[in-house]
Amino acid sequence: LGTGRPFRGLRETRSRLPGWWGHLAVCGRAFGPRVSAGVVWEDGVEEVVPAQAIAWTKRAVRVRFGAPPRLHDVWVWAGAVERA
């Protein structure tokens, strides 16, 4: 507190926009595989987090991570994701 940086639990992630990977079919499941995903926070900090893949294309993966009430859904490049 008092550092000028937002509390870590209140930050938001940067997400890739669907148009960035073209018109590719999106596949998904309500409960996809567990993965490790590299995410970028709004303040530019990069972090690898345990997540669940919930949708994907050839180029990007939508991952969900966190715990209620701070669940995050974010699209990341496919190369930033590994199966856990």
Helices and strands as residue ranges (DSSP letters): G 8-10, E 13-14, G 18-21, E 27-28, E 34-41, E 46-56, E 60-67, E 70-77, G 78-80, E 81-83
